[in-house]
Amino acid sequence: MQKLVFLNNLKGRVHLQATNPVVVSHQFYHAFKRIEEQFEYNKDQFLFRNDGRGRLIHHITKSDIQLFITVQTVFNTKGTLEFCNRNRIYQKQAELFEDPVTNDQFYVSFQKFIDMGLITVTEEEVTGTCHYTLNHYLQPDTGTIGYYFLLPPAVFTNAFYKLPLAAQKWYLEGAAQQNDSPSKALEKNLRTDGKDGGLYKWLHKTNLNQMKRLIDVLTKQPVFEGQPLFAATAALKPNSTGYYKACYSINPYFIIPKDKGSHYHEVVKPKKSYRRLTQYIQSQLFQLGIGDLEQHNDGQSFLQLVSLMKKKSSSFIRYVLHKIKELHGKHFIFPSDIVRFVKEEIRHQGMSLYLDIAKQTGVYRFIAPRSTDDRAKRSFEFASAMSLFDLNSFRKLCKAALPILQKDYARTPIHGPVAYKRANGTLERRMGDAAAAEIHAYAYRLQVDPYEYRTIEDLALQKLHEETPAAVKQWILNQLRHAPKWEWIPDVPLGFKLEDFLVQVRPPSISVIRG
């Protein structure tokens, strides 16, 4: 059989595209077979919908076989699929098969694969989209597919779907055994052979007549271009134990040689929604000189980036793209994991927004008030805890808490007007004790920063060479009214954490945005 054939599926009929063979992981095939390990004695059922009928969980159906073929076609070579949903997987399955199962049948099988540990689903917290992983697809020691076999495009035909379920299962078993060796003779005991229970168990058959009828189907019923799946020599023969074994081989017409470098997977790409957003990011990448990101990782990085940027502001998008440019400019590489990279930037930018508000409102110095505090660690802890509030609520909370912090958890840097007096008494000598005392008292009342006061006084002493003491005094008082205030010095008890304090003093009017 040719590698690429045009079938009467949507892919061939509508899109005018050929259908590829399917790469099947031998390890994943055996994991798939384990669905029925408990078939004979375990009749557990699962409900797909609360009002639906129960379905046997330890039973393989035709729908399960279609999904088994589909996921190994539409997942990537690592057995993963990112930024997708089940409906798009079903749409691809409906495009591949000439006679696809119904949407409901697909969803039932998909849930069974999850329940039986064949598929793991992880929801991406940033975008809400899902990542899918085929378990038992790669070799755990090498991280590669290892031993695999090819299924021909004939498995997508209506004729294959109409075969009895047992015939489909037997063909999969034969294809796994045959691999790409046309001359290889296959055999398998009907009764248990100590390995996997024999064909009776796998095909749910109990006698020779049933097996003979299956052989007739597999050797005579055409599936594609007049060709049956099994060679005509298939037969039942006595084995060494005194019973029977099946001797058979795959029809050489359906055996496809493996070629290195061939591409068989048809990975479902994330939907290119938000066309305007896509065009905006493309233009920004071009302006920044990193347009090559569009082709990075076979285009997956760009599609993931677009998905991650949905509902983000243009300023944040530019921020992330500049960070990507910085990385590329420094190391000549793009992020290997764009999802993780963006999540880190979201965390860093979000943390800086909360810390900036803490600085603007005056509570920042209470985050790490002691010299022994690890400021970076405390800043991260504080910002993470405060992300319970939106930025506006957080700002209001800080403003409401500052007077309490200053009153109960801080001390002034000076203890009276006398702290503004210089030891050499220059101001007193030039302007008189009464005027100097009035200036110091006024500065203390306004809580003027001592260092700012010194600067003002130095300028005043220079002015006294040209102006009268009364004029300079008025100038000083005017300057003090606009001078920066002193910063309260945190004086907190052992174990004090600003984030805990803010939650305790939160007014009822300020709500938490998430638990």
C-alpha positions in Angstrom: 0.0 0.0 0.0 1.2 3.5 -0.8 2.2 5.6 2.1 0.0 8.5 1.1 -3.5 7.7 -0.2 -6.6 9.8 -0.9 -9.5 8.5 1.1 -13.2 9.4 1.1 -12.8 11.2 4.3 -13.1 15.0 4.9 -9.4 15.4 4.6 -9.4 13.9 1.0 -12.9 14.9 -0.1 -13.0 18.5 1.1 -9.4 19.5 1.8 -7.9 17.4 -1.1 -5.2 16.1 1.1 -3.7 12.6 1.3 -3.9 10.5 4.5 -0.8 9.3 6.2 0.1 6.0 8.0 -0.1 6.0 11.8 2.9 5.6 14.0 1.9 3.4 17.0 4.0 3.2 20.1 4.4 -0.5 21.0 4.4 0.5 24.7 1.2 2.6 24.3 -0.5 -0.3 22.4 0.1 -2.7 25.3 -1.1 -0.1 27.8 -4.3 0.2 25.6 -4.7 -3.6 25.8 -4.6 -3.5 29.6 -8.0 -1.8 29.6 -9.4 -5.3 29.3 -7.2 -7.1 31.8 -10.1 -7.3 34.3 -12.8 -7.8 31.6 -13.8 -11.3 32.7 -14.4 -10.6 36.3 -14.7 -6.8 36.7 -17.9 -5.4 35.3 -17.5 -1.9 36.8 -19.3 0.8 34.9 -18.8 4.6 34.6 -21.3 7.3 33.9 -20.3 9.9 31.3 -23.4 12.0 32.1 -25.4 11.9 35.3 -28.5 10.9 33.4 -26.7 8.6 31.0 -26.4 4.8 30.9 -23.5 3.0 32.5 -20.7 1.8 30.3 -18.2 -0.9 31.0 -14.8 0.6 31.8 -12.8 -2.6 31.2 -14.1 -3.1 27.7 -12.6 -1.9 24.4 -15.1 -0.6 21.8 -14.8 0.5 18.2 -14.9 4.1 19.4 -11.9 3.3 21.7 -10.0 2.0 18.7 -10.7 5.1 16.7 -9.5 7.3 19.6 -6.4 5.1 20.0 -5.6 5.7 16.3 -6.5 9.4 16.5 -4.4 10.4 19.5 -1.3 8.9 18.0 -1.9 10.8 14.8 -2.8 14.3 16.2 -0.4 14.3 19.2 3.2 15.3 18.6 6.2 13.0 18.5 6.6 13.4 22.3 3.0 12.2 22.9 1.7 15.6 23.9 -0.8 18.1 22.7 -0.8 21.7 23.9 -3.3 24.6 24.0 -6.2 22.5 22.7 -9.5 21.1 23.8 -11.4 17.8 23.2 -13.7 19.3 20.7 -10.8 20.2 18.4 -9.4 16.7 18.8 -12.8 15.3 17.8 -13.0 17.6 14.8 -9.7 16.2 13.6 -10.9 12.7 14.2 -14.0 13.4 12.1 -11.8 14.7 9.4 -9.6 11.6 9.3 -12.1 8.8 9.4 -14.5 8.0 6.6 -17.1 6.9 9.2 -16.2 8.6 12.5 -18.0 7.7 15.7 -20.4 10.3 17.1 -19.4 13.2 19.3 -20.9 11.5 22.4 -19.1 8.2 21.7 -15.8 10.1 21.3 -16.2 11.9 24.6 -17.1 8.6 26.4 -13.9 7.0 25.0 -11.8 10.1 25.9 -13.0 10.0 29.5 -12.2 6.2 29.6 -8.7 6.9 28.4 -8.3 9.4 31.2 -9.8 7.1 33.9 -7.6 4.2 32.8 -4.4 6.4 32.9 -3.8 6.5 29.1 -4.2 10.2 28.9 -3.3 12.9 31.5 -5.0 16.3 31.2 -3.4 19.4 32.7 -5.2 22.8 32.7 -2.9 25.8 32.0 -3.6 28.2 34.8 -2.6 31.3 32.8 -4.9 30.7 29.8 -7.4 28.0 31.0 -6.5 25.8 28.0 -5.5 22.2 28.4 -2.3 20.2 27.8 -2.7 16.5 27.0 -0.1 13.8 27.5 -0.2 10.2 26.4 1.1 8.1 29.2 3.2 5.0 28.4 4.0 6.5 24.9 7.7 7.1 25.4 10.4 4.9 26.8 11.0 6.1 30.4 14.8 5.5 30.2 15.4 7.3 26.8 12.4 9.7 26.4 11.9 8.4 22.9 9.1 6.3 21.3 11.4 3.3 21.1 9.8 0.3 19.3 6.9 1.2 17.1 4.9 -0.1 14.2 2.9 1.5 11.4 -0.8 1.2 10.6 -1.8 1.9 7.0 -4.3 4.6 6.0 -6.8 1.8 5.5 -7.6 1.9 9.2 -9.4 5.2 8.5 -11.8 3.6 5.9 -15.5 2.9 6.3 -14.7 -0.7 5.4 -12.4 -1.1 8.4 -14.9 0.4 10.7 -17.6 -2.0 9.5 -15.4 -5.0 10.4 -16.5 -6.9 13.6 -14.8 -5.5 16.7 -12.9 -8.7 17.3 -11.5 -8.5 13.7 -10.3 -5.0 14.3 -8.6 -6.0 17.6 -7.0 -9.1 15.9 -5.7 -6.9 13.1 -4.1 -4.5 15.6 -2.4 -7.5 17.4 -1.1 -8.8 14.0 0.2 -5.4 13.0 2.1 -5.1 16.3 3.6 -8.6 15.7 4.4 -8.2 12.0 6.0 -4.7 12.2 7.5 -4.1 8.7 8.6 -7.6 8.0 6.4 -9.0 5.1 8.0 -12.5 5.3 7.4 -12.9 9.0 5.0 -15.8 9.9 2.9 -15.0 13.0 1.3 -17.4 15.4 -0.6 -17.1 18.6 -2.3 -19.7 20.9 -6.0 -19.6 21.2 -6.0 -20.4 24.9 -3.8 -18.8 27.5 -0.1 -19.1 26.7 1.1 -17.7 30.0 1.8 -14.3 28.5 -1.4 -12.5 27.7 -4.2 -15.0 27.8 -4.2 -16.0 24.2 -6.5 -14.9 21.4 -9.7 -16.3 23.1 -9.3 -13.8 25.9 -8.2 -10.8 23.7 -11.1 -11.4 21.2 -13.7 -12.6 23.7 -14.2 -15.8 21.8 -14.7 -19.4 23.2 -14.6 -21.9 20.3 -13.0 -22.8 17.0 -16.0 -22.0 14.9 -16.0 -18.4 16.0 -12.3 -18.1 15.2 -12.8 -19.6 11.8 -15.5 -17.1 11.0 -13.1 -14.3 12.0 -10.4 -15.7 9.8 -12.8 -15.7 6.9 -13.6 -12.1 7.5 -9.9 -11.0 7.7 -8.8 -13.0 4.7 -11.7 -12.4 2.4 -13.4 -9.1 3.2 -11.7 -6.3 1.3 -10.8 -3.1 3.2 -9.1 -1.0 0.6 -8.7 -1.5 -3.1 -10.0 -5.0 -3.0 -7.4 -6.1 -0.4 -8.3 -8.0 2.9 -6.2 -7.4 6.0 -4.8 -10.9 6.4 -2.9 -13.0 3.9 -5.0 -15.9 2.5 -2.8 -18.5 4.3 -4.2 -17.8 7.7 -5.4 -21.0 9.4 -5.9 -22.7 12.8 -3.4 -25.5 13.5 -2.7 -27.8 16.4 -0.1 -26.6 18.8 2.3 -28.4 21.1 -0.2 -28.5 24.0 -2.8 -30.5 22.1 -5.1 -27.6 21.3 -4.9 -25.0 18.6 -3.0 -21.9 17.6 -3.7 -19.3 14.9 -1.1 -19.1 12.1 -1.4 -15.9 10.1 0.3 -12.9 8.7 -0.7 -9.4 7.6 -1.4 -8.9 3.9 1.9 -7.6 2.5 -0.1 -5.0 0.7 -0.7 -3.2 4.0 2.8 -3.5 5.3 4.6 -0.1 5.0 8.4 0.1 5.3 9.7 2.6 7.8 11.7 5.5 6.4 13.8 7.7 8.6 12.8 11.3 8.2 9.2 10.6 7.2 6.6 12.7 9.0 3.4 10.9 10.0 1.9 13.1 12.8 -0.7 15.7 12.0 -0.6 17.7 15.2 -3.7 19.7 16.0 -2.7 23.3 16.1 -4.2 25.8 18.5 -7.0 27.8 16.9 -5.7 31.1 15.5 -8.4 33.1 17.1 -8.0 36.8 18.0 -6.8 37.6 14.5 -6.2 41.2 15.4 -4.1 40.1 18.4 -2.1 37.8 16.2 -1.3 40.6 13.7 -0.4 43.0 16.5 2.1 40.6 18.0 3.5 39.9 14.6 4.1 43.6 14.0 5.7 44.1 17.4 8.1 41.1 16.8 9.1 42.6 13.4 9.7 46.0 15.0 11.8 44.5 17.7 13.8 42.5 15.2 12.8 39.1 16.5 10.3 38.0 13.8 12.0 34.6 13.7 10.1 33.7 16.9 7.1 33.0 14.5 9.0 29.9 13.1 10.5 28.8 16.4 9.6 25.3 17.6 7.7 24.7 14.3 5.5 27.7 15.0 4.2 26.3 18.3 5.9 28.9 20.4 4.2 31.8 18.5 0.8 30.1 18.7 1.3 29.5 22.5 2.4 33.1 22.9 -0.8 34.4 21.2 -2.9 32.2 23.3 -1.2 33.4 26.5 -1.6 37.1 25.5 -5.4 36.9 25.2 -7.1 39.5 27.4 -3.7 41.0 28.3 -3.1 44.8 27.9 -0.9 46.0 25.0 1.5 47.4 27.5 2.0 44.0 29.1 2.3 42.3 25.7 5.1 44.8 24.8 6.7 44.2 28.2 6.8 40.4 27.5 8.1 40.8 24.0 10.9 43.2 25.2 11.9 40.5 27.7 12.0 37.9 24.9 14.2 40.3 22.9 16.5 40.8 25.9 16.9 37.1 26.2 17.6 36.7 22.5 20.0 39.6 22.4 22.0 38.3 25.3 22.1 34.5 24.5 20.9 34.4 20.9 18.1 32.0 21.8 14.3 32.1 22.3 12.6 30.7 25.4 12.6 26.9 25.1 9.3 26.9 27.2 7.3 30.0 26.3 4.5 29.1 28.8 6.9 29.0 31.7 8.7 32.2 30.5 5.5 34.2 30.3 4.2 32.9 33.6 7.5 34.0 35.3 7.2 37.5 33.7 3.5 37.7 34.8 4.7 36.9 38.3 7.5 39.4 38.3 5.5 42.2 36.8 2.6 41.5 39.1 4.9 41.5 42.1 6.5 44.9 41.1 3.1 46.5 40.7 2.2 45.6 44.3 5.6 46.7 45.6 5.3 50.0 43.8 2.0 50.8 45.4 3.5 49.8 48.8 6.3 52.4 48.2 3.9 55.1 47.0 1.6 54.7 50.0 4.4 54.6 52.6 4.1 51.0 53.9 7.0 49.5 51.9 9.5 49.9 54.7 7.4 47.7 57.0 7.8 44.7 54.6 11.4 43.9 55.8 11.8 46.3 58.7 14.8 44.6 60.3 18.4 44.7 59.1 18.4 40.9 59.3 15.4 40.4 57.0 15.9 39.0 53.5 14.3 41.8 51.5 14.0 39.8 48.3 12.4 36.9 50.0 10.0 39.1 52.1 9.1 41.1 49.0 8.0 38.0 47.2 6.1 36.6 50.2 4.3 40.0 50.6 3.4 40.5 47.0 2.2 36.9 46.7 -0.1 37.3 49.7 -1.4 40.7 48.6 -2.4 39.4 45.2 -5.6 38.3 47.0 -6.6 41.9 46.4 -7.0 43.8 43.1 -4.6 46.8 42.8 -7.2 49.5 43.6 -8.3 47.7 46.7 -4.7 47.1 47.7 -3.9 50.8 47.4 -6.9 51.7 49.6 -5.9 49.1 52.1 -2.3 50.5 52.4 -3.6 54.0 52.8 -6.0 52.9 55.5 -3.3 51.0 57.4 -0.5 53.6 57.3 -1.8 55.8 60.2 -2.1 52.7 62.4 1.4 51.5 61.4 2.8 54.9 62.2 1.0 55.1 65.6 1.5 51.6 66.9 4.4 50.1 64.9 6.9 52.9 64.2 8.9 55.6 65.9 10.0 59.1 64.7 13.6 59.6 63.7 13.8 62.6 66.1 12.3 63.2 69.6 11.6 67.0 69.6 12.4 70.4 68.0 15.8 70.4 69.6 16.9 67.6 67.2 16.9 70.2 64.4 19.4 72.4 66.3 23.0 72.2 65.1 25.7 71.8 67.7 27.6 75.0 66.6 24.5 77.2 67.1 25.1 79.1 63.8 21.4 79.8 63.1 20.8 81.1 66.7 23.8 83.5 66.5 22.7 84.9 63.1 18.9 85.1 63.6 18.5 85.1 67.4 17.4 82.3 69.8 13.7 83.0 69.6 13.5 83.0 65.8 15.6 79.8 65.6 13.4 78.1 68.2 10.3 79.1 66.3 11.8 77.6 63.1 12.7 74.3 64.8 9.3 74.0 66.4 7.6 74.6 63.0 9.8 72.0 61.3 9.0 69.4 64.1 5.2 70.2 63.8 5.4 69.6 60.0 7.5 66.4 60.5 10.1 67.7 58.1 12.8 65.2 57.2 16.0 66.2 59.2 18.2 65.9 56.2 16.0 68.1 54.1 15.9 70.6 56.9 19.7 70.8 57.0 19.7 71.6 53.2 17.2 74.4 53.7 19.2 75.8 56.7 22.4 75.8 54.7 20.8 77.9 51.9 19.3 80.2 54.5 22.7 80.9 56.1 24.0 82.0 52.6 20.9 84.2 52.1 21.7 86.1 55.4 24.7 87.7 53.6 22.3 89.5 51.3 18.9 89.6 53.1 17.5 90.6 56.5 17.0 87.9 59.2 13.2 88.6 59.1 13.1 88.0 55.3 15.2 84.8 55.6 13.0 83.5 58.4 9.9 83.8 56.2 11.7 82.2 53.4 12.6 79.2 55.7 9.1 78.8 57.0 7.8 78.8 53.4 10.3 76.2 52.4 9.4 74.0 55.3 5.8 73.9 54.3 6.8 72.2 51.0 9.6 70.0 52.3 9.4 66.2 52.4 8.3 64.7 55.6 10.4 62.4 57.7 10.1 58.7 57.3 8.8 56.8 60.3 11.2 54.1 61.5 9.5 50.7 61.8 9.5 49.4 65.4 7.7 46.1 65.1 7.5 43.1 67.4 9.2 39.8 66.7 7.4 37.8 64.1 5.5 40.8 62.6 4.5 40.4 59.0 3.0 43.3 57.1 0.7 41.1 54.9 -0.9 39.5 58.0 -1.4 42.9 59.6 -3.1 44.3 56.5 -5.5 41.4 56.4 -6.3 41.9 60.0 -7.1 45.7 59.6 -8.9 45.3 56.3 -12.1 47.4 56.3 -15.3 45.5 55.3 -15.5 47.7 52.2 -12.4 46.1 50.7 -13.1 42.7 49.4 -10.8 39.8 48.5 -10.9 38.9 44.8 -10.1 35.2 45.3 -9.6 32.6 48.0 
